Amino acid sequence: MRLSFSRPFLVPYASLRLAAIAQSQSPLSSGLRSRPGRPMSSSSYTPPSVLKTAVKLSCVQLAAGADKAANLSRAAAEFFPEYAETLLPSPPTAEQSPSFHALASMAADNAVYLVGGSIPEREPETGRYYNTSLIFGPDGRLLDSCRKVHLFDIDIPGKITFRESDVLSAGDRITLVDLPEYGKVAVAICYDVRFPELASIAARRGAFAFICPGAFNLTTGELHWKLLARARAVDNQMYVAMCSPARDMSATYNAWGHSMVVDPMANVLVEADETTTTIQAEMDGAVITEARRNIPLGAQRRFDVYPDVSHGKV
């Protein structure tokens, strides 16, 4: 079984043929509080395993246009609110959400876990719009959904003004999804990657990867896309996948592209250019364990000096 992914689709390709490398996926927060002033040394610290079996992750970087039917045939759905879909109650009908059913079929037909990100969602009870990613299992069943938590409201003089909050509402929870054969992944959307708390909470609750479909523009993309991916990876010693649409200079919004996968030591394993393409990288639990053992951040945090953001309502 083979597949790949991008924004609009991130498709973690789950290869069951690879050898198991760990036997448990205990959350990092359990049993890791060091005593005040006495951080644990790397020689005495054994980090818990969070990725049970090596897994291949692919990013499909597509150029999405205004023709929704064409986009769906290529795994894409854009634009608010004209193209918004009703996802609740779940499962929606094919008429309410063609994207939902297209994604579910893709996951089932290819026997992969699939993160489809993102599509415009309209909540029928409130009339609110959300930027939403859907996560499906290899059987085509919906595992969870992720509503973008942080809305992109910025004004860079002479370059770009953008206010998502004029149309969208924000999500109110962190998305952690359990993939039984592998472990947990966290899903966020675009601007969310700028807020380190999300990845920190995900890592401390046992996630081996932070998956973020996003469409940075040509200004912020060049400045921060790779920087943020590497920062979230090294801060939390986990894999980070950033998946962008391909760049289309004839569109009203020009995406940066450059989908990438970064390892727990902030090495960029693979990076796309700005064109339509697919990239793939393997995530290995041994790499996470080695990074966390050699630089034992999980045992040396000083929660007597500052709060643990992973403890609280998420």
LINMO-V47192 format. One record per backbone hydrogen bond with DSSP energy under -1.0 kcal/mol. NH is the residue of the N-H (numbers start at 1). CO is the residue of the C=O. If there is no record, write none. Layout:
# LINMO-V47192
NH&CO, NH&CO
This chain:
# LINMO-V47192
6&9, 10&115, 11&58, 21&52, 22&52, 29&204, 30&27, 38&35, 44&41, 52&182, 54&19, 55&283, 56&13, 57&281, 58&11, 59&279, 60&5, 60&9, 61&277, 68&66, 71&67, 72&68, 73&69, 75&72, 84&81, 85&120, 86&96, 97&93, 101&97, 102&98, 103&99, 104&100, 105&101, 106&102, 107&103, 108&104, 109&105, 110&106, 112&107, 114&136, 115&10, 116&134, 117&8, 119&132, 121&130, 122&85, 123&128, 127&123, 130&121, 132&119, 133&146, 134&116, 135&144, 136&114, 137&141, 140&137, 143&135, 144&135, 146&133, 148&131, 153&151, 154&162, 156&160, 159&156, 160&156, 162&154, 164&152, 166&163, 167&164, 168&164, 169&129, 171&148, 174&314, 177&185, 179&183, 182&179, 183&179, 185&177, 186&209, 187&175, 188&211, 190&213, 192&189, 193&190, 194&191, 195&192, 198&195, 200&196, 201&197, 202&198, 203&199, 204&200, 205&201, 206&203, 207&202, 208&184, 210&239, 211&186, 212&241, 214&243, 221&217, 223&219, 224&220, 225&221, 228&224, 229&225, 230&226, 231&227, 232&228, 233&229, 234&230, 235&231, 236&232, 237&233, 238&233, 239&208, 240&262, 241&210, 242&260, 243&212, 246&62, 247&274, 251&248, 256&216, 258&273, 260&242, 261&270, 262&240, 263&267, 266&263, 269&261, 270&261, 272&259, 277&61, 279&59, 281&57, 283&55, 287&284, 288&284, 289&285, 290&286, 291&287, 292&288, 293&289, 294&290, 295&291, 297&295, 299&296, 305&302, 306&302, 311&308
